Amino acid sequence: MARRYLKQARPPAPGDRRALEDRVRQILDDIAANRDDAVRRYAREFDRWESPEFRVSEDQIRRVARDLPETFKEDFAYAHARVTDFARAQRDSLGEFETEIEPGIILGQKQIPVGKAGCYIPGGKYPLISAAIMSVATAKVAGVGHVVGAAPPRDAEGIYPQTLYALHASGADEIYCIGGVQALASMAFGCIGMTSRDMITGPGNAFVAEAKRQLFGTVGIDLLAGPTEILVIADDSADPALVATDLLGQAEHGPDSPAWLVTTSARLGETVLKEIALQLETLPTAAIAGKAWESLGEIIVVDSDEEAATVSDEYAPEHLEVQTARDDWFLARLRNYGSLFLGEQSTVAYGDKGVGTNHTLPTGRAARYTGGLWVGKFIKTVTWQRLSDDASRRIAPIMGRICHEEGMLAHEKTADVRFARYAPKNVQGTD
């Protein structure tokens, strides 16, 4: 396959994650052993949070809701409605059923929501307000019985007001002002007034991601997300200025956020390269976006739409925009992506903030094998079976022989006793 780079990312520096892994493991072990005392110690160290209380009071929630602009609350309500409407449609697409696959053997499927979830909203450079909708509101649509929301303090007053409002409006049953590894550990182990969670969700920095990885098994997780990514497939029909804008729109997340363009038009690629340089001159977040583009940005020229799709599937991007004359062809052909944005009218920012689809998506090529957070992540698809006496006796020899071949003789016995137990009863007549 012909592939030419007008711009190629710098080779990644060799990394060693052992120090990060060891530090997170130390914090988690400390909290597991010393619980609230350790959580308070880390809250002081990492968040500078000295308050004796972590749970946000109803009075504070009401005060924040009263003081925020009505425009913000109306905008949030719109995004909340779109995401929850789509989540309900996803939930309605799931089904329970039972089927008699042969006489006397009835098998079934049930959909059971997770009992308790914890949803973490990061702080950092940008308070991701919409993350509350994507996690808390989606969990509520799924039918999760109790949802804890948590976010780090923004300042001495606590959680960023808009984030606190978002957690409450999205349906969190309890809200805690706590960040980082100590927040996830508190959810998993049941510290600082929380009850332990069955599942935890939410994006965050490398420490948060590593904490989720190490806590998996103690609790369920949504997915392990790394730096955000965008890939744009574009051809001669695309507007190069718009393509450049969308690439930089994601690059502003951080200097470790890749932005890739795959195009069948060398002319378009060259124009986008110039346009990015031009837009960086006036972009308010150019210091971040420019660094990301300089080190991780790529423009790849290919010979055909099929090659463009193949390259995109190799990269398996978190966000994938398609701006071509054959958008429907790409919709049918593409296989590996977190979320797909078709046509120039769509943009990643819409998905990130509340058009309806979820923004918690796989990164680092994980889209090869998983999708993102959705209502089904909070629902367990479980199975059940019921057999008649005749059916149990009928299949007992088959299952028993399989057990025997595996050397599992106690398993074999459970089949054998049923074969004998459900033997036809001899009915004697009377004179």
N, C-alpha and C positions, 0 to 999 in steps of 0.2 A: 504494500500500500504506500503510495506516495504521500509524504508528509513533510512540510517545510515550516520551520519556525521563523516568523518575523521577530518574535521575542520569546525567549525561553527562560524559565525560572532558574535561579541559581541552585546548584546542587545543595541539598540539605546538609547542614553541619552534623557530624556524628554526635549522637545523643546518648546520654547515660541516665536512665530514669531511676536508678537504684536509690539515690539520695532522696528523691521525692517519695518513692514508695516506702522507704524506711521511715521517713518523717511522718507520713500519714498513718502508717501502721502504729507508730509510737503514740500518736494522738488518740487513735481509736482504742488502743489497748488501755490507755490511761483513763479515758472516759468510761469504758466498759467496767473498769475496776473501781474508779473513784466517783463516777457518775456526776452529780450536780456540782460538787466541789471542783472537779476538773473542767466541766463546761464553763463555770464562772471564771476560772483562771484563764482559759483560752479566749473567752469573750473580752476580758480585759486586755489580753496581750494582742489579739488580732483586730478586734473591733473597737477597742477603747470604750467598751460599754461597762459602766460602773453601776448602773441601776440594779437594785436587788430583784426587780421583776423583769421577766422575759415576755410573759403573755401580755398582749395589748388589751387594754380595758375597753369596754363598750363605750365609755365616755370619750376616750380618745378617738375611737372610730367615728363616733357621731360628730365630734368637733372638727375632724378632718373633712368629713363629708359636707358639713355646713360651710366650711371656708373655701372649698375648691370652686373654681368657676363653673357655672352651669354649662358652658360650651364644652368643657372637658367631660363633664358627666354625660352629656348627650352623645358626644363622640364615642365615649367608652360604651355606652348602652348600645349604640349601633354595632360596634365591633363584637360585643358580647352576644348580641342576637344572631349575627351571621355565623359565628363559630359554633354556638350551641344549636342552631338550626341544622347546620351540616353534621354535627355530631349526632343529633337525633336521627337524621337520615341514615347515617352509618349504623347506628344501633338498630334501626328498623330493618337493615339489610341482613342482620344476623338472625338466626332462627333456631328454635328447638323443634325436635321431631322424634318420633319413634317409628321403627319399621320392623316388620316380621320378615327377616331375611330368608327363613325357611320355617316350615310348620313348627311352632313351639319355641322358636328362638326370637325374642323381641329385644332389639337394641335401641338405645335412645341417646339423645344429646340434649344437654341443658346449658344455659348461659347464666352464670352466677357472678355477680359483681364482687370485686375485692371488698373486704370489710372495712379496712382503714388505710387511708393513703396520706402521705406527707408530700407537700409540693413546695419546692424551694425556688425562690425568685432571687437571682443574683443582684448585686449592687454594681460595683466596678465603674467603668467610665460612663456607661449608659444604664439607667434604671429601666429594665425591660418590663414595662408596665403590662404589655399584652401577654407576657408569659403567664400571668395569673389566669387569664381566660383559657389559654391553651392547656393548662394543667388542671387547675381547680374546677373550672366550669365544665371541662370535658369529663372529669371524674364524677361530677354530680350528675351529668346527663347519663353516664354509664350506670348510675345507681349505687355508687360507693356510699357506705353508710355514714362515715365520719371522715372529714378531710381537715388536716392541719396545714396551714400556710405559714411559711417562714421567709423572712428577708433580713438582711443585715441592716444595722443602723446607718443612716445617711449622715447624721450629726448627733448632737447631744439630745435632740428631741426624739430620735428614734428613726423608724422606717420612713423613707421618702413618702410624702403625703399621697401622691398619686398611686404609688405602689400599694400602700396600705388600703386606700379606697378600692383599688382593683381587686385585692385579695378578698375584701369583704363583699363587694358587689358580685364577685364570681361565685360566692357561696361557701367560703371557708368557715368551718364551724369554730375553729380557734385560730388565732394568729399570734405568732411569736416573733419578737425582735431578736434575731440571732442569725449569724452568717457562717459561711464556710464549712469546714469539716465538722466543727462542733454542732452545727445545725443538723447535718445529716446523721451524725452519731446520736444526737438526742432523739431524732425520729425513730431510729432503728432500735435503740436501747430503752427508750421511754424515760427521758430525763427532763428536768426543770418543769415538771407538771404535765408533760405530754404522756399519753399512753403509747406504747410501742406500735409502730406502723407495720402493715403487711407489705407495703410498697412505697418507694420514694421516687420522686421525679424532679427534674429540673436541670437547667444548664448551669455552667459555672466555669471557674478557672481550672487550671491543671490539678490543683489540690482537691477541688470538688469532684472532678471526674475520677480521680484516683480513689477518693473515699467511696464513691459509688461502686467502683470496681471491686474494692475490698469488702464492701458490705453486702455485695450480691451473694445471695444464699441465706444470709441472716434476714434480709428483706429482698423483695423483688425490686427491679429498677426498670425505667423506661428504656433507655439506651445510653451508651457511652458516646457523648458528643464532643468533638474537638473544635478547633477553630472553624468558623463558618466559611462556606465556599460558594462560588457562583461559576457556572459555565454558560456561555451564550453560543448558540449555533445561529449563524447569520449568513445570508447570501447577498447578492447584488441588490435585492429589493429592500434591504434594511437601511435605516437611517444611521449612519456612523456616529453622529453626535449622540443619538439616543442610546446606542449600544455602549458607547464610552461612559455615559452617565450611569447606566445600570451596573457596569463593571465597578466603577468607583463607589457606587452606592453600597455595595457589599464590602469593598476593600476598607471602608472607614471603620469597620468593626474592630480591626486591630492589625498590627504589622505582620501578624501570622496568618492573615486571611487570604487564601489564593483567589485569583480572578482569572478566568481562562476564556478565550474566544477561539472558536473553531469555525472556519469560514471556507467556502468554496471560491471566494473572490480575493485575490491578492490585493486588488485595488481597495476593496473595503477594509481589509486588514491594515494596510498602510495608512489609510485615512483615520481609522480608529486610533492607531498609535499616535498620530499627530494630535487628534482631538483630545485624547487623555492628557497629553502634555499641556495643551491649551487650558483645559478645564481645571487642572491642578493649580494653575496660577491664581485662581479666584475661589477655589473650593474652601469653605471654612475649616473642614477637617483634613486639609491636604497633608498636614504633617504625618497623620496616621495612614490615610489612604495612599499617599505617595510612596511611603516606605513599603507598604504591602505590595503595591504594583511593581515597584522597582525590584524587589527580591523574589516575588512569587507570581507576578503576572506573566501570562503567556498568550501569544497569538499564533495559531496553527493554521496553515493553509493546506487544504486537501483538494483532491480532484473531483469528488462527487459527493452527493448527498449520502450515499451508502457509507462512504468512508467517514464522513462527518459523524454519522450515527455510531459507527464502530469506535471512533476515538472517544466520543462522549461516553459510551458504555464502558470503555476501559477506565476512564476517569471516575465514573460513577458519582457525579457531583451531588452535593446536598441540594442546591437550587439549580434548576436547568431552565433557561429561557430559550425559546425558539422564535426567531424573527426571520421567516423565510416566505417564499412563495408557495411552499408545500408543507404548511404546518400540520395538516391532517395526516400526511404521509409520515411525518416524524412522530406524531402521536401514536400511530399504529406500530411503528418500527422500534422506537426506543424502549429499552428494558431496565436500565440501571440509573435511578435518580431518586432523590428524596421527595421532591415536589416539582411539578412541571408547569411552566408558565408559557402559554401559547399566544403568539402574536404580540405586536408592539403595544397593544392596549393593556397587556398584563405586565406586572413587574413584581419582583421579589418583595418589595416593601409592602405591597397589598397583602401578600400571604403572611408576612412577618407580623403585621399589625392588626389584621382582623377581617379579611375578605371572607373567611369561612373555613379554609383548610388550616391544619395545624402547622405551627412553625418549628416544633421540636423534631428535628430530622437527622438522619444518619449522615455522618461525615467520614473522612478518611477512607473512602471506597467501601464503607459498610453498606451502601445502597445496593451492592451486589447481592446481598442476602437478607436484608431487612428493610421494612418501611419505617416511618417515623411514629411518633406518639399519635394515637387515635383512640376513639372510645373503646375499641376492642382490647386495648392494652390493659384496661381496668376491668375487663370481664374475663372470667375463666370459662373456657369451653370444656365441659366435662361430659363423660359418657356413663351410661348405665346399661345393665342387661338383666333380663328375666327369662327363665327357661321353664318349660313344662317338664313333668316327670319323664315323658317319653323322649323329649328332645335331649334332656340331660343324659339319659341312658344311651341314646343313639350316638352321641358324639364322644362319650366317655372313652371308648376304646381308641379312637383316633387321637384324642388329646393325650391319653395315657401313653400311647406308643411314642409320641413326640417327646414327652417327658423322659421316657426310658432312654431314648437315643441321646438325650442331653446328659444322662446320668443323674437326673433329678428324681430320685426314687420316692422321696416323700411327696413330691408333686404328683407322681404317678399314682400313688396310693389314694390321693384325694379324688382322682377320677375313678379308680377301681371301686372304691366303696360306693360311689354313686351308681355305677353300673349294677352292682348287686342290690343296692337299696331300692332302685326303681324297676326291678325286674317285674314282669307281669305277675299278678297274684293268681294263684290257682283257685278257681272257683268250683267247688264240688256241688253237684246237684243233689237233690233230696228225693226220696221215694214218695 
